Structures are given as C-alpha cells and as structure tokens.
Amino acid sequence: MEVDIIFKIAAVGLIVAILNHILTRSQREEYTMITTIAGLIIVLMMLLPGIDELFKYIRSVFNI
C-alpha cells in the first residue's frame, strides 16, 4: 500500500470536517449528515483497489 493513499484519506477527512463545522454553524444539520456520508463513500471508493488486491493475495495464499 502506498503512503499517498493515507494522505488522500486525511485530506478528505479534513475537508469533510471543515464542511461539517461550517454547515453546523449555519444551522444546516441535515446537510452535515449528507456531507459525512459522501466523504465516507469517497474514501471507500479510494480503498476499493487495495481491498481487491488484499483479497487476491489471500486467495493466492490459501489456494482458493
């Protein structure tokens, strides 16, 4: 796994945290949940290739 992915995830987390703070201050609580879920989906999409690689490695180790 590359170190770049950690920095990308941290950047998405910071952006989501800032947006949540701004939206909470402007009393838009309904959008904070949407922002959080969107950030989670973005991070999961970034991790999918790594998860696929992990499952391929596990299959090769156990000859499945």
N, C-alpha and C positions, 0 to 999 in steps of 0.2 A: 504494500500500500504506500502510496506517495504521501509526502508531507503536505503537498499542495491541497489535498482534499480537506485536511484539518483546518487550514487557513480559510478555505472557502466556506466550510460549515460555520466557523467562527464569525465570518463576515455576515453570513445570512442571519445568524443569531443576533448579532449586534443591530443589524438593520431592523429585524422584527422587534427587538426590544425597544428601539427608539420609536418606531411607528406605534407600538402599543402604548408607550408613555404619552406620545403626542395625542393619540386618539382618546386615551383615558382623560387627559386634561381638557379636551374639547367636548367631553361628555358624549362620546360616540362608542359606548361599550359594546354595542352589537357588532361593530366593525373590528374590534380588537380580537374577538374570537376568530373571525374570518381571516385576519392577518396571521394569527398564530397557526391556524390550520394550513394556510397557504405556505408559510415558512416550513412547516413540517413536511408537506408534500414535496417542496423543492429539495429539501435535504434528502428525503428518501429517494427521489429520482437521481440525485447525485451519487447515492450509495449503491444503486442497483447493479452497476457493473462489478463493483467489488464483491457484492453478495453472490453474484453469479459465479465469479471466479472462485470464491470460497467453496461453494457447493461442487463445482467441478473438481477442485482439489480433494475434497472429502470423498467424492465418488471414486477418484483415481486411487486414493489410499485404501479404501475398503473394497475396491473392485466391484462396484455396484453397477 
